[in-house]
Amino acid sequence: MAESANATDTWAERMELLKDSAHQRVLTAPMPTAAMEQLLADGNAEVLGRFEGSPVRYLDRWWRLDELGWMAVDEAASAQLDLHAERYRAATAAAAPADASHESETELSELPAARLEAGTA
């Protein structure tokens, strides 16, 4: 019986390593613009704002657009962008009229894909 428990632990560890390996490959490879557009359209990724070169949050990381496609920024830069994103959202919420605040949140999350391709971060 002890062997089956060890085998389960071994398989669980292997599966965790595979998951981490796949996750790391996704974070280090450029993502095609069309793939990010689909993630945004499906609600699986979130654009920071309605401005040229706006970063996108996906897989607990911020991504920026460059000549190769969408690239994940490192953990330290993502942490800094999280702070800036909180400030940006607070500032845009404070600047929006009270009755339009819900509309502006909707607009930020529904940025057209064509606007994303316009610039780089």
C-alpha positions in Angstrom: 0.0 0.0 0.0 2.8 2.4 0.8 4.1 2.1 -2.8 0.8 3.3 -4.3 0.9 6.4 -2.0 4.5 7.1 -3.1 3.5 6.6 -6.7 0.6 9.0 -6.3 3.0 11.6 -4.7 5.5 11.0 -7.5 2.8 11.5 -10.2 1.4 14.6 -8.4 4.9 16.1 -8.2 5.5 15.3 -11.9 2.2 16.9 -12.9 3.0 20.0 -10.8 6.4 20.2 -12.6 4.8 19.8 -16.0 2.3 22.6 -15.1 5.0 24.9 -14.0 7.1 24.1 -17.1 4.2 24.8 -19.4 3.3 28.0 -17.5 7.0 29.2 -17.8 7.1 28.5 -21.5 3.9 30.6 -22.0 5.5 33.4 -20.1 8.8 33.4 -22.0 7.5 33.2 -25.6 5.9 36.0 -27.6 2.1 35.7 -27.9 0.6 36.5 -31.3 -1.6 39.6 -31.4 -4.5 37.5 -32.5 -4.2 35.2 -29.5 -4.2 38.2 -27.1 -7.2 39.7 -28.9 -9.1 36.4 -28.4 -8.2 36.3 -24.7 -9.4 39.8 -24.3 -12.6 39.1 -26.3 -13.3 36.0 -24.1 -12.7 38.0 -20.9 -9.7 35.9 -20.0 -7.3 38.9 -20.1 -7.8 42.5 -19.0 -6.5 45.7 -20.6 -5.3 48.4 -18.3 -6.9 51.4 -20.0 -7.9 53.1 -23.2 -4.6 54.4 -24.3 -2.0 53.5 -26.9 0.3 50.8 -25.8 -1.8 49.9 -22.8 -0.5 46.7 -21.0 -2.7 43.7 -20.6 -3.0 41.4 -17.5 -3.1 37.7 -18.2 -1.9 34.6 -16.2 -1.2 36.9 -13.1 1.3 38.8 -15.3 1.3 42.0 -17.2 2.1 41.8 -21.0 3.3 44.5 -23.3 3.2 44.7 -27.1 6.4 44.8 -29.0 7.6 43.9 -32.6 7.5 40.1 -31.8 4.0 40.1 -30.3 2.8 40.3 -26.7 5.6 39.6 -24.2 5.1 38.9 -20.4 7.0 41.3 -18.2 9.0 39.9 -15.3 7.5 39.5 -11.8 9.0 42.7 -10.4 7.7 44.8 -13.3 4.3 43.1 -13.0 4.2 44.0 -9.3 5.0 47.6 -10.1 2.4 47.7 -12.8 -0.2 46.3 -10.3 0.5 49.3 -8.2 0.2 51.7 -11.1 -3.0 50.0 -12.3 -4.6 50.5 -8.9 -3.7 54.2 -9.1 -4.8 54.5 -12.7 -8.2 52.9 -12.0 -8.7 55.1 -8.9 -7.8 58.2 -10.8 -10.1 57.4 -13.7 -12.9 56.5 -11.3 -12.5 59.8 -9.4 -12.5 61.7 -12.7 -15.7 60.1 -14.1 -19.1 61.4 -13.2 -20.9 59.2 -10.6 -23.6 58.1 -13.0 -21.0 57.2 -15.7 -18.6 55.3 -13.6 -20.1 51.9 -14.5 -20.0 52.8 -18.1 -16.3 53.8 -18.0 -15.4 50.5 -16.4 -17.2 48.7 -19.1 -15.5 50.7 -21.8 -12.0 49.9 -20.3 -12.7 46.2 -20.4 -14.1 46.3 -24.0 -11.2 48.1 -25.7 -11.4 47.2 -29.5 -8.5 45.0 -30.7 -7.5 47.5 -33.4 -6.6 50.0 -30.6 -4.2 47.4 -29.0 -2.2 47.0 -32.2 -1.6 50.8 -32.5 1.5 51.1 -30.2 4.0 49.5 -28.0 4.7 49.8 -24.3 
